[in-house]
């Protein structure tokens, strides 16, 4: 699975979807639903759940993404697994 720093991961998102993070899309590896940050906000979830929690099947990225997600190195000692861009 590909691993990125936070900055690298963000620049992939920016290249793909642009500056407006509400328009960023992520895919759940469990049920394959695609959700945007905007949809998360509309449903009352914090925006960062868009890449770590599926609204549809309630799957959490921290349980693992079956090789379909990405690893983001948050800092020296902390990496998180996240849903991939859709
Ligand atoms: Zn799901």
PDB file of the backbone (N, CA, C, O) and the ligand in Angstrom, with CONECT records:
HET     ZN  A 101       1
ATOM      1  N   UNK A   1       0.849  -1.193   0.000  1.00  0.00           N
ATOM      2  CA  UNK A   1       0.000   0.000   0.000  1.00  0.00           C
ATOM      3  C   UNK A   1       0.881   1.239   0.000  1.00  0.00           C
ATOM      4  O   UNK A   1       1.902   1.274   0.686  1.00  0.00           O
ATOM      5  N   UNK A   2       0.502   2.238  -0.751  1.00  0.00           N
ATOM      6  CA  UNK A   2       1.318   3.445  -0.830  1.00  0.00           C
ATOM      7  C   UNK A   2       1.244   4.243   0.467  1.00  0.00           C
ATOM      8  O   UNK A   2       0.206   4.333   1.123  1.00  0.00           O
ATOM      9  N   UNK A   3       2.380   4.807   0.796  1.00  0.00           N
ATOM     10  CA  UNK A   3       2.475   5.586   2.030  1.00  0.00           C
ATOM     11  C   UNK A   3       2.906   7.005   1.692  1.00  0.00           C
ATOM     12  O   UNK A   3       3.820   7.209   0.894  1.00  0.00           O
ATOM     13  N   UNK A   4       2.255   7.972   2.291  1.00  0.00           N
ATOM     14  CA  UNK A   4       2.549   9.378   2.022  1.00  0.00           C
ATOM     15  C   UNK A   4       2.732  10.160   3.310  1.00  0.00           C
ATOM     16  O   UNK A   4       2.243   9.769   4.370  1.00  0.00           O
ATOM     17  N   UNK A   5       3.444  11.269   3.200  1.00  0.00           N
ATOM     18  CA  UNK A   5       3.392  12.251   4.274  1.00  0.00           C
ATOM     19  C   UNK A   5       2.066  12.994   4.128  1.00  0.00           C
ATOM     20  O   UNK A   5       1.407  12.895   3.093  1.00  0.00           O
ATOM     21  N   UNK A   6       1.681  13.725   5.146  1.00  0.00           N
ATOM     22  CA  UNK A   6       0.423  14.478   5.071  1.00  0.00           C
ATOM     23  C   UNK A   6       0.458  15.441   3.886  1.00  0.00           C
ATOM     24  O   UNK A   6      -0.528  15.577   3.162  1.00  0.00           O
ATOM     25  N   UNK A   7       1.591  16.103   3.692  1.00  0.00           N
ATOM     26  CA  UNK A   7       1.705  17.064   2.589  1.00  0.00           C
ATOM     27  C   UNK A   7       1.583  16.405   1.224  1.00  0.00           C
ATOM     28  O   UNK A   7       0.918  16.926   0.329  1.00  0.00           O
ATOM     29  N   UNK A   8       2.230  15.255   1.071  1.00  0.00           N
ATOM     30  CA  UNK A   8       2.147  14.543  -0.208  1.00  0.00           C
ATOM     31  C   UNK A   8       0.705  14.121  -0.492  1.00  0.00           C
ATOM     32  O   UNK A   8       0.193  14.267  -1.602  1.00  0.00           O
ATOM     33  N   UNK A   9       0.078  13.597   0.551  1.00  0.00           N
ATOM     34  CA  UNK A   9      -1.296  13.113   0.404  1.00  0.00           C
ATOM     35  C   UNK A   9      -2.226  14.268   0.029  1.00  0.00           C
ATOM     36  O   UNK A   9      -3.087  14.131  -0.840  1.00  0.00           O
ATOM     37  N   UNK A  10      -2.038  15.407   0.699  1.00  0.00           N
ATOM     38  CA  UNK A  10      -2.853  16.588   0.396  1.00  0.00           C
ATOM     39  C   UNK A  10      -2.629  17.064  -1.031  1.00  0.00           C
ATOM     40  O   UNK A  10      -3.568  17.477  -1.711  1.00  0.00           O
ATOM     41  N   UNK A  11      -1.372  17.003  -1.483  1.00  0.00           N
ATOM     42  CA  UNK A  11      -1.126  17.502  -2.836  1.00  0.00           C
ATOM     43  C   UNK A  11      -1.753  16.575  -3.878  1.00  0.00           C
ATOM     44  O   UNK A  11      -2.136  17.028  -4.956  1.00  0.00           O
ATOM     45  N   UNK A  12      -1.861  15.280  -3.564  1.00  0.00           N
ATOM     46  CA  UNK A  12      -2.595  14.383  -4.467  1.00  0.00           C
ATOM     47  C   UNK A  12      -4.061  14.795  -4.543  1.00  0.00           C
ATOM     48  O   UNK A  12      -4.651  14.821  -5.623  1.00  0.00           O
ATOM     49  N   UNK A  13      -4.637  15.114  -3.403  1.00  0.00           N
ATOM     50  CA  UNK A  13      -6.033  15.553  -3.368  1.00  0.00           C
ATOM     51  C   UNK A  13      -6.231  16.849  -4.136  1.00  0.00           C
ATOM     52  O   UNK A  13      -7.202  17.011  -4.875  1.00  0.00           O
ATOM     53  N   UNK A  14      -5.290  17.772  -3.944  1.00  0.00           N
ATOM     54  CA  UNK A  14      -5.387  19.067  -4.629  1.00  0.00           C
ATOM     55  C   UNK A  14      -5.302  18.890  -6.141  1.00  0.00           C
ATOM     56  O   UNK A  14      -6.046  19.523  -6.891  1.00  0.00           O
ATOM     57  N   UNK A  15      -4.384  18.019  -6.587  1.00  0.00           N
ATOM     58  CA  UNK A  15      -4.241  17.778  -8.022  1.00  0.00           C
ATOM     59  C   UNK A  15      -5.501  17.177  -8.603  1.00  0.00           C
ATOM     60  O   UNK A  15      -5.898  17.492  -9.725  1.00  0.00           O
ATOM     61  N   UNK A  16      -6.127  16.309  -7.826  1.00  0.00           N
ATOM     62  CA  UNK A  16      -7.271  15.567  -8.321  1.00  0.00           C
ATOM     63  C   UNK A  16      -8.564  16.370  -8.289  1.00  0.00           C
ATOM     64  O   UNK A  16      -9.341  16.350  -9.243  1.00  0.00           O
ATOM     65  N   UNK A  17      -8.787  17.074  -7.186  1.00  0.00           N
ATOM     66  CA  UNK A  17     -10.091  17.714  -6.985  1.00  0.00           C
ATOM     67  C   UNK A  17     -10.033  19.230  -6.846  1.00  0.00           C
ATOM     68  O   UNK A  17     -11.066  19.892  -6.946  1.00  0.00           O
ATOM     69  N   UNK A  18      -8.860  19.788  -6.621  1.00  0.00           N
ATOM     70  CA  UNK A  18      -8.754  21.236  -6.460  1.00  0.00           C
ATOM     71  C   UNK A  18      -8.810  21.671  -5.006  1.00  0.00           C
ATOM     72  O   UNK A  18      -8.891  20.860  -4.084  1.00  0.00           O
ATOM     73  N   UNK A  19      -8.764  22.986  -4.843  1.00  0.00           N
ATOM     74  CA  UNK A  19      -8.619  23.590  -3.514  1.00  0.00           C
ATOM     75  C   UNK A  19      -9.826  23.353  -2.606  1.00  0.00           C
ATOM     76  O   UNK A  19      -9.691  23.308  -1.383  1.00  0.00           O
ATOM     77  N   UNK A  20     -11.002  23.202  -3.209  1.00  0.00           N
ATOM     78  CA  UNK A  20     -12.234  23.126  -2.418  1.00  0.00           C
ATOM     79  C   UNK A  20     -12.378  21.727  -1.815  1.00  0.00           C
ATOM     80  O   UNK A  20     -12.795  20.793  -2.499  1.00  0.00           O
ATOM     81  N   UNK A  21     -12.038  21.589  -0.555  1.00  0.00           N
ATOM     82  CA  UNK A  21     -12.013  20.252   0.048  1.00  0.00           C
ATOM     83  C   UNK A  21     -13.392  19.625   0.213  1.00  0.00           C
ATOM     84  O   UNK A  21     -13.515  18.411   0.378  1.00  0.00           O
ATOM     85  N   UNK A  22     -14.428  20.460   0.168  1.00  0.00           N
ATOM     86  CA  UNK A  22     -15.781  19.893   0.211  1.00  0.00           C
ATOM     87  C   UNK A  22     -16.034  18.987  -0.984  1.00  0.00           C
ATOM     88  O   UNK A  22     -16.882  18.096  -0.940  1.00  0.00           O
ATOM     89  N   UNK A  23     -15.282  19.230  -2.052  1.00  0.00           N
ATOM     90  CA  UNK A  23     -15.483  18.453  -3.293  1.00  0.00           C
ATOM     91  C   UNK A  23     -14.520  17.266  -3.397  1.00  0.00           C
ATOM     92  O   UNK A  23     -14.387  16.669  -4.465  1.00  0.00           O
ATOM     93  N   UNK A  24     -13.868  16.933  -2.323  1.00  0.00           N
ATOM     94  CA  UNK A  24     -12.979  15.765  -2.340  1.00  0.00           C
ATOM     95  C   UNK A  24     -13.808  14.508  -2.078  1.00  0.00           C
ATOM     96  O   UNK A  24     -14.699  14.498  -1.228  1.00  0.00           O
ATOM     97  N   UNK A  25     -13.495  13.452  -2.824  1.00  0.00           N
ATOM     98  CA  UNK A  25     -14.256  12.200  -2.726  1.00  0.00           C
ATOM     99  C   UNK A  25     -13.375  11.053  -2.262  1.00  0.00           C
ATOM    100  O   UNK A  25     -12.203  10.964  -2.626  1.00  0.00           O
ATOM    101  N   UNK A  26     -13.953  10.185  -1.460  1.00  0.00           N
ATOM    102  CA  UNK A  26     -13.239   9.021  -0.956  1.00  0.00           C
ATOM    103  C   UNK A  26     -14.115   7.793  -1.112  1.00  0.00           C
ATOM    104  O   UNK A  26     -15.343   7.881  -1.091  1.00  0.00           O
ATOM    105  N   UNK A  27     -13.458   6.632  -1.269  1.00  0.00           N
ATOM    106  CA  UNK A  27     -14.223   5.401  -1.450  1.00  0.00           C
ATOM    107  C   UNK A  27     -14.005   4.445  -0.294  1.00  0.00           C
ATOM    108  O   UNK A  27     -12.870   4.165   0.090  1.00  0.00           O
ATOM    109  N   UNK A  28     -15.095   3.949   0.253  1.00  0.00           N
ATOM    110  CA  UNK A  28     -15.036   2.950   1.317  1.00  0.00           C
ATOM    111  C   UNK A  28     -14.560   1.618   0.729  1.00  0.00           C
ATOM    112  O   UNK A  28     -15.114   1.157  -0.269  1.00  0.00           O
ATOM    113  N   UNK A  29     -13.541   0.993   1.331  1.00  0.00           N
ATOM    114  CA  UNK A  29     -13.036  -0.274   0.791  1.00  0.00           C
ATOM    115  C   UNK A  29     -13.942  -1.449   1.132  1.00  0.00           C
ATOM    116  O   UNK A  29     -13.784  -2.534   0.572  1.00  0.00           O
ATOM    117  N   UNK A  30     -14.871  -1.248   2.027  1.00  0.00           N
ATOM    118  CA  UNK A  30     -15.735  -2.324   2.491  1.00  0.00           C
ATOM    119  C   UNK A  30     -16.987  -2.456   1.623  1.00  0.00           C
ATOM    120  O   UNK A  30     -17.296  -3.549   1.150  1.00  0.00           O
ATOM    121  N   UNK A  31     -17.712  -1.350   1.408  1.00  0.00           N
ATOM    122  CA  UNK A  31     -18.942  -1.426   0.608  1.00  0.00           C
ATOM    123  C   UNK A  31     -18.794  -0.690  -0.720  1.00  0.00           C
ATOM    124  O   UNK A  31     -19.709  -0.701  -1.544  1.00  0.00           O
ATOM    125  N   UNK A  32     -17.631  -0.044  -0.931  1.00  0.00           N
ATOM    126  CA  UNK A  32     -17.288   0.658  -2.165  1.00  0.00           C
ATOM    127  C   UNK A  32     -18.118   1.910  -2.412  1.00  0.00           C
ATOM    128  O   UNK A  32     -18.089   2.466  -3.510  1.00  0.00           O
ATOM    129  N   UNK A  33     -18.851   2.355  -1.412  1.00  0.00           N
ATOM    130  CA  UNK A  33     -19.570   3.613  -1.569  1.00  0.00           C
ATOM    131  C   UNK A  33     -18.570   4.774  -1.671  1.00  0.00           C
ATOM    132  O   UNK A  33     -17.523   4.778  -1.023  1.00  0.00           O
ATOM    133  N   UNK A  34     -18.929   5.750  -2.500  1.00  0.00           N
ATOM    134  CA  UNK A  34     -18.115   6.957  -2.621  1.00  0.00           C
ATOM    135  C   UNK A  34     -18.810   8.083  -1.867  1.00  0.00           C
ATOM    136  O   UNK A  34     -20.011   8.303  -2.028  1.00  0.00           O
ATOM    137  N   UNK A  35     -18.061   8.781  -1.060  1.00  0.00           N
ATOM    138  CA  UNK A  35     -18.645   9.889  -0.290  1.00  0.00           C
ATOM    139  C   UNK A  35     -17.731  11.103  -0.396  1.00  0.00           C
ATOM    140  O   UNK A  35     -16.510  10.975  -0.485  1.00  0.00           O
ATOM    141  N   UNK A  36     -18.345  12.286  -0.385  1.00  0.00           N
ATOM    142  CA  UNK A  36     -17.562  13.513  -0.443  1.00  0.00           C
ATOM    143  C   UNK A  36     -17.528  14.140   0.949  1.00  0.00           C
ATOM    144  O   UNK A  36     -18.332  13.807   1.820  1.00  0.00           O
ATOM    145  N   UNK A  37     -16.592  15.042   1.131  1.00  0.00           N
ATOM    146  CA  UNK A  37     -16.517  15.788   2.386  1.00  0.00           C
ATOM    147  C   UNK A  37     -17.818  16.559   2.588  1.00  0.00           C
ATOM    148  O   UNK A  37     -18.327  16.653   3.705  1.00  0.00           O
ATOM    149  N   UNK A  38     -18.351  17.108   1.498  1.00  0.00           N
ATOM    150  CA  UNK A  38     -19.595  17.874   1.577  1.00  0.00           C
ATOM    151  C   UNK A  38     -20.753  17.020   2.102  1.00  0.00           C
ATOM    152  O   UNK A  38     -21.543  17.477   2.928  1.00  0.00           O
ATOM    153  N   UNK A  39     -20.846  15.783   1.618  1.00  0.00           N
ATOM    154  CA  UNK A  39     -21.913  14.892   2.096  1.00  0.00           C
ATOM    155  C   UNK A  39     -21.769  14.611   3.585  1.00  0.00           C
ATOM    156  O   UNK A  39     -22.760  14.568   4.314  1.00  0.00           O
ATOM    157  N   UNK A  40     -20.536  14.419   4.031  1.00  0.00           N
ATOM    158  CA  UNK A  40     -20.296  14.176   5.454  1.00  0.00           C
ATOM    159  C   UNK A  40     -20.805  15.351   6.275  1.00  0.00           C
ATOM    160  O   UNK A  40     -21.496  15.177   7.279  1.00  0.00           O
ATOM    161  N   UNK A  41     -20.447  16.563   5.824  1.00  0.00           N
ATOM    162  CA  UNK A  41     -20.845  17.771   6.543  1.00  0.00           C
ATOM    163  C   UNK A  41     -22.370  17.889   6.590  1.00  0.00           C
ATOM    164  O   UNK A  41     -22.943  18.238   7.622  1.00  0.00           O
ATOM    165  N   UNK A  42     -23.018  17.593   5.459  1.00  0.00           N
ATOM    166  CA  UNK A  42     -24.482  17.663   5.388  1.00  0.00           C
ATOM    167  C   UNK A  42     -25.131  16.724   6.387  1.00  0.00           C
ATOM    168  O   UNK A  42     -26.174  17.039   6.961  1.00  0.00           O
ATOM    169  N   UNK A  43     -24.512  15.570   6.593  1.00  0.00           N
ATOM    170  CA  UNK A  43     -25.059  14.585   7.518  1.00  0.00           C
ATOM    171  C   UNK A  43     -24.661  14.872   8.956  1.00  0.00           C
ATOM    172  O   UNK A  43     -25.055  14.150   9.872  1.00  0.00           O
ATOM    173  N   UNK A  44     -23.875  15.933   9.154  1.00  0.00           N
ATOM    174  CA  UNK A  44     -23.523  16.336  10.507  1.00  0.00           C
ATOM    175  C   UNK A  44     -22.260  15.691  11.065  1.00  0.00           C
ATOM    176  O   UNK A  44     -22.004  15.754  12.267  1.00  0.00           O
ATOM    177  N   UNK A  45     -21.474  15.072  10.191  1.00  0.00           N
ATOM    178  CA  UNK A  45     -20.215  14.475  10.643  1.00  0.00           C
ATOM    179  C   UNK A  45     -19.072  15.475  10.500  1.00  0.00           C
ATOM    180  O   UNK A  45     -19.134  16.377   9.664  1.00  0.00           O
ATOM    181  N   UNK A  46     -18.022  15.316  11.321  1.00  0.00           N
ATOM    182  CA  UNK A  46     -16.841  16.147  11.100  1.00  0.00           C
ATOM    183  C   UNK A  46     -16.204  15.794   9.748  1.00  0.00           C
ATOM    184  O   UNK A  46     -16.213  14.629   9.351  1.00  0.00           O
ATOM    185  N   UNK A  47     -15.654  16.784   9.040  1.00  0.00           N
ATOM    186  CA  UNK A  47     -15.180  16.553   7.672  1.00  0.00           C
ATOM    187  C   UNK A  47     -14.074  15.508   7.557  1.00  0.00           C
ATOM    188  O   UNK A  47     -13.966  14.833   6.532  1.00  0.00           O
ATOM    189  N   UNK A  48     -13.258  15.368   8.589  1.00  0.00           N
ATOM    190  CA  UNK A  48     -12.148  14.420   8.476  1.00  0.00           C
ATOM    191  C   UNK A  48     -12.621  12.968   8.505  1.00  0.00           C
ATOM    192  O   UNK A  48     -11.837  12.056   8.240  1.00  0.00           O
ATOM    193  N   UNK A  49     -13.893  12.749   8.824  1.00  0.00           N
ATOM    194  CA  UNK A  49     -14.399  11.375   8.770  1.00  0.00           C
ATOM    195  C   UNK A  49     -14.606  10.908   7.326  1.00  0.00           C
ATOM    196  O   UNK A  49     -14.802   9.718   7.078  1.00  0.00           O
ATOM    197  N   UNK A  50     -14.562  11.843   6.381  1.00  0.00           N
ATOM    198  CA  UNK A  50     -14.788  11.470   4.975  1.00  0.00           C
ATOM    199  C   UNK A  50     -13.799  10.413   4.506  1.00  0.00           C
ATOM    200  O   UNK A  50     -14.130   9.582   3.661  1.00  0.00           O
ATOM    201  N   UNK A  51     -12.582  10.440   5.052  1.00  0.00           N
ATOM    202  CA  UNK A  51     -11.574   9.460   4.627  1.00  0.00           C
ATOM    203  C   UNK A  51     -11.307   8.390   5.687  1.00  0.00           C
ATOM    204  O   UNK A  51     -10.403   7.570   5.526  1.00  0.00           O
ATOM    205  N   UNK A  52     -12.089   8.396   6.771  1.00  0.00           N
ATOM    206  CA  UNK A  52     -11.815   7.408   7.811  1.00  0.00           C
ATOM    207  C   UNK A  52     -13.054   6.680   8.337  1.00  0.00           C
ATOM    208  O   UNK A  52     -12.934   5.757   9.143  1.00  0.00           O
ATOM    209  N   UNK A  53     -14.237   7.088   7.888  1.00  0.00           N
ATOM    210  CA  UNK A  53     -15.467   6.449   8.367  1.00  0.00           C
ATOM    211  C   UNK A  53     -16.493   6.445   7.241  1.00  0.00           C
ATOM    212  O   UNK A  53     -16.735   7.473   6.608  1.00  0.00           O
ATOM    213  N   UNK A  54     -17.088   5.297   6.997  1.00  0.00           N
ATOM    214  CA  UNK A  54     -18.077   5.209   5.920  1.00  0.00           C
ATOM    215  C   UNK A  54     -19.473   5.462   6.463  1.00  0.00           C
ATOM    216  O   UNK A  54     -19.918   4.788   7.392  1.00  0.00           O
ATOM    217  N   UNK A  55     -20.171   6.451   5.870  1.00  0.00           N
ATOM    218  CA  UNK A  55     -21.533   6.785   6.292  1.00  0.00           C
ATOM    219  C   UNK A  55     -22.494   5.654   5.990  1.00  0.00           C
ATOM    220  O   UNK A  55     -23.479   5.454   6.701  1.00  0.00           O
ATOM    221  N   UNK A  56     -22.202   4.916   4.929  1.00  0.00           N
ATOM    222  CA  UNK A  56     -23.126   3.890   4.450  1.00  0.00           C
ATOM    223  C   UNK A  56     -23.077   2.622   5.304  1.00  0.00           C
ATOM    224  O   UNK A  56     -24.108   2.159   5.793  1.00  0.00           O
ATOM    225  N   UNK A  57     -21.872   2.060   5.483  1.00  0.00           N
ATOM    226  CA  UNK A  57     -21.780   0.771   6.191  1.00  0.00           C
ATOM    227  C   UNK A  57     -21.112   0.920   7.562  1.00  0.00           C
ATOM    228  O   UNK A  57     -20.920  -0.067   8.272  1.00  0.00           O
ATOM    229  N   UNK A  58     -20.762   2.151   7.927  1.00  0.00           N
ATOM    230  CA  UNK A  58     -20.162   2.451   9.235  1.00  0.00           C
ATOM    231  C   UNK A  58     -18.803   1.787   9.441  1.00  0.00           C
ATOM    232  O   UNK A  58     -18.372   1.555  10.570  1.00  0.00           O
ATOM    233  N   UNK A  59     -18.143   1.489   8.336  1.00  0.00           N
ATOM    234  CA  UNK A  59     -16.815   0.886   8.427  1.00  0.00           C
ATOM    235  C   UNK A  59     -15.783   1.967   8.745  1.00  0.00           C
ATOM    236  O   UNK A  59     -15.877   3.096   8.264  1.00  0.00           O
ATOM    237  N   UNK A  60     -14.791   1.598   9.569  1.00  0.00           N
ATOM    238  CA  UNK A  60     -13.748   2.557   9.936  1.00  0.00           C
ATOM    239  C   UNK A  60     -12.421   2.161   9.295  1.00  0.00           C
ATOM    240  O   UNK A  60     -12.037   0.991   9.308  1.00  0.00           O
ATOM    241  N   UNK A  61     -11.730   3.148   8.736  1.00  0.00           N
ATOM    242  CA  UNK A  61     -10.468   2.880   8.030  1.00  0.00           C
ATOM    243  C   UNK A  61      -9.415   2.285   8.961  1.00  0.00           C
ATOM    244  O   UNK A  61      -8.535   1.546   8.517  1.00  0.00           O
ATOM    245  N   UNK A  62      -9.504   2.601  10.231  1.00  0.00           N
ATOM    246  CA  UNK A  62      -8.484   2.092  11.154  1.00  0.00           C
ATOM    247  C   UNK A  62      -8.552   0.568  11.326  1.00  0.00           C
ATOM    248  O   UNK A  62      -7.609  -0.048  11.822  1.00  0.00           O
ATOM    249  N   UNK A  63      -9.673  -0.031  10.912  1.00  0.00           N
ATOM    250  CA  UNK A  63      -9.757  -1.497  10.945  1.00  0.00           C
ATOM    251  C   UNK A  63      -9.004  -2.131   9.790  1.00  0.00           C
ATOM    252  O   UNK A  63      -8.859  -3.352   9.722  1.00  0.00           O
ATOM    253  N   UNK A  64      -8.523  -1.280   8.874  1.00  0.00           N
ATOM    254  CA  UNK A  64      -7.783  -1.780   7.715  1.00  0.00           C
ATOM    255  C   UNK A  64      -8.576  -1.544   6.449  1.00  0.00           C
ATOM    256  O   UNK A  64      -9.807  -1.539   6.471  1.00  0.00           O
ATOM    257  N   UNK A  65      -7.865  -1.345   5.331  1.00  0.00           N
ATOM    258  CA  UNK A  65      -8.562  -1.039   4.083  1.00  0.00           C
ATOM    259  C   UNK A  65      -8.337  -2.110   3.017  1.00  0.00           C
ATOM    260  O   UNK A  65      -8.515  -1.848   1.828  1.00  0.00           O
ATOM    261  N   UNK A  66      -7.952  -3.299   3.432  1.00  0.00           N
ATOM    262  CA  UNK A  66      -7.792  -4.445   2.521  1.00  0.00           C
ATOM    263  C   UNK A  66      -6.840  -4.133   1.369  1.00  0.00           C
ATOM    264  O   UNK A  66      -7.000  -4.653   0.264  1.00  0.00           O
ATOM    265  N   UNK A  67      -5.858  -3.288   1.630  1.00  0.00           N
ATOM    266  CA  UNK A  67      -4.901  -2.937   0.576  1.00  0.00           C
ATOM    267  C   UNK A  67      -5.427  -1.921  -0.425  1.00  0.00           C
ATOM    268  O   UNK A  67      -4.737  -1.584  -1.387  1.00  0.00           O
ATOM    269  N   UNK A  68      -6.651  -1.426  -0.208  1.00  0.00           N
ATOM    270  CA  UNK A  68      -7.243  -0.487  -1.166  1.00  0.00           C
ATOM    271  C   UNK A  68      -7.049   0.961  -0.754  1.00  0.00           C
ATOM    272  O   UNK A  68      -7.291   1.871  -1.547  1.00  0.00           O
ATOM    273  N   UNK A  69      -6.618   1.181   0.467  1.00  0.00           N
ATOM    274  CA  UNK A  69      -6.485   2.550   0.956  1.00  0.00           C
ATOM    275  C   UNK A  69      -5.072   3.068   0.824  1.00  0.00           C
ATOM    276  O   UNK A  69      -4.281   2.575   0.020  1.00  0.00           O
ATOM    277  N   UNK A  70      -4.771   4.069   1.625  1.00  0.00           N
ATOM    278  CA  UNK A  70      -3.437   4.642   1.656  1.00  0.00           C
ATOM    279  C   UNK A  70      -3.000   4.768   3.120  1.00  0.00           C
ATOM    280  O   UNK A  70      -3.820   4.841   4.036  1.00  0.00           O
ATOM    281  N   UNK A  71      -1.684   4.791   3.298  1.00  0.00           N
ATOM    282  CA  UNK A  71      -1.137   5.049   4.615  1.00  0.00           C
ATOM    283  C   UNK A  71      -0.640   6.495   4.641  1.00  0.00           C
ATOM    284  O   UNK A  71       0.097   6.917   3.749  1.00  0.00           O
ATOM    285  N   UNK A  72      -1.034   7.234   5.642  1.00  0.00           N
ATOM    286  CA  UNK A  72      -0.530   8.606   5.787  1.00  0.00           C
ATOM    287  C   UNK A  72       0.283   8.687   7.073  1.00  0.00           C
ATOM    288  O   UNK A  72      -0.181   8.368   8.168  1.00  0.00           O
ATOM    289  N   UNK A  73       1.511   9.126   6.881  1.00  0.00           N
ATOM    290  CA  UNK A  73       2.430   9.268   8.010  1.00  0.00           C
ATOM    291  C   UNK A  73       2.166  10.642   8.629  1.00  0.00           C
ATOM    292  O   UNK A  73       2.567  11.669   8.081  1.00  0.00           O
ATOM    293  N   UNK A  74       1.496  10.644   9.760  1.00  0.00           N
ATOM    294  CA  UNK A  74       1.095  11.898  10.382  1.00  0.00           C
ATOM    295  C   UNK A  74       2.298  12.585  11.033  1.00  0.00           C
ATOM    296  O   UNK A  74       2.478  13.796  10.912  1.00  0.00           O
ATOM    297  N   UNK A  75       3.107  11.796  11.717  1.00  0.00           N
ATOM    298  CA  UNK A  75       4.370  12.289  12.261  1.00  0.00           C
ATOM    299  C   UNK A  75       5.279  11.088  12.479  1.00  0.00           C
ATOM    300  O   UNK A  75       4.934   9.970  12.096  1.00  0.00           O
ATOM    301  N   UNK A  76       6.432  11.310  13.088  1.00  0.00           N
ATOM    302  CA  UNK A  76       7.438  10.251  13.242  1.00  0.00           C
ATOM    303  C   UNK A  76       6.856   8.932  13.735  1.00  0.00           C
ATOM    304  O   UNK A  76       7.206   7.864  13.235  1.00  0.00           O
ATOM    305  N   UNK A  77       5.974   9.014  14.711  1.00  0.00           N
ATOM    306  CA  UNK A  77       5.551   7.794  15.380  1.00  0.00           C
ATOM    307  C   UNK A  77       4.116   7.395  15.082  1.00  0.00           C
ATOM    308  O   UNK A  77       3.617   6.412  15.629  1.00  0.00           O
ATOM    309  N   UNK A  78       3.454   8.146  14.225  1.00  0.00           N
ATOM    310  CA  UNK A  78       2.040   7.877  14.014  1.00  0.00           C
ATOM    311  C   UNK A  78       1.669   7.824  12.536  1.00  0.00           C
ATOM    312  O   UNK A  78       1.822   8.809  11.813  1.00  0.00           O
ATOM    313  N   UNK A  79       1.179   6.663  12.092  1.00  0.00           N
ATOM    314  CA  UNK A  79       0.638   6.577  10.736  1.00  0.00           C
ATOM    315  C   UNK A  79      -0.804   6.128  10.822  1.00  0.00           C
ATOM    316  O   UNK A  79      -1.177   5.357  11.707  1.00  0.00           O
ATOM    317  N   UNK A  80      -1.592   6.604   9.920  1.00  0.00           N
ATOM    318  CA  UNK A  80      -2.991   6.184   9.876  1.00  0.00           C
ATOM    319  C   UNK A  80      -3.318   5.621   8.506  1.00  0.00           C
ATOM    320  O   UNK A  80      -2.746   6.022   7.493  1.00  0.00           O
ATOM    321  N   UNK A  81      -4.246   4.689   8.501  1.00  0.00           N
ATOM    322  CA  UNK A  81      -4.723   4.139   7.247  1.00  0.00           C
ATOM    323  C   UNK A  81      -5.980   4.921   6.877  1.00  0.00           C
ATOM    324  O   UNK A  81      -6.836   5.169   7.727  1.00  0.00           O
ATOM    325  N   UNK A  82      -6.087   5.306   5.617  1.00  0.00           N
ATOM    326  CA  UNK A  82      -7.243   6.106   5.188  1.00  0.00           C
ATOM    327  C   UNK A  82      -7.856   5.501   3.926  1.00  0.00           C
ATOM    328  O   UNK A  82      -7.219   4.727   3.211  1.00  0.00           O
ATOM    329  N   UNK A  83      -9.122   5.880   3.672  1.00  0.00           N
ATOM    330  CA  UNK A  83      -9.777   5.474   2.435  1.00  0.00           C
ATOM    331  C   UNK A  83      -9.067   6.141   1.266  1.00  0.00           C
ATOM    332  O   UNK A  83      -8.495   7.222   1.412  1.00  0.00           O
ATOM    333  N   UNK A  84      -9.104   5.504   0.128  1.00  0.00           N
ATOM    334  CA  UNK A  84      -8.469   6.085  -1.052  1.00  0.00           C
ATOM    335  C   UNK A  84      -9.369   7.143  -1.670  1.00  0.00           C
ATOM    336  O   UNK A  84     -10.580   7.169  -1.450  1.00  0.00           O
ATOM    337  N   UNK A  85      -8.740   8.014  -2.451  1.00  0.00           N
ATOM    338  CA  UNK A  85      -9.515   8.964  -3.239  1.00  0.00           C
ATOM    339  C   UNK A  85     -10.370   8.186  -4.233  1.00  0.00           C
ATOM    340  O   UNK A  85      -9.966   7.131  -4.721  1.00  0.00           O
ATOM    341  N   UNK A  86     -11.541   8.712  -4.523  1.00  0.00           N
ATOM    342  CA  UNK A  86     -12.448   7.983  -5.407  1.00  0.00           C
ATOM    343  C   UNK A  86     -12.301   8.466  -6.848  1.00  0.00           C
ATOM    344  O   UNK A  86     -12.987   7.966  -7.740  1.00  0.00           O
TER     345      UNK A  86
HETATM  346 ZN    ZN A 101     -18.805   1.452   3.448  1.00  0.00          ZN
END
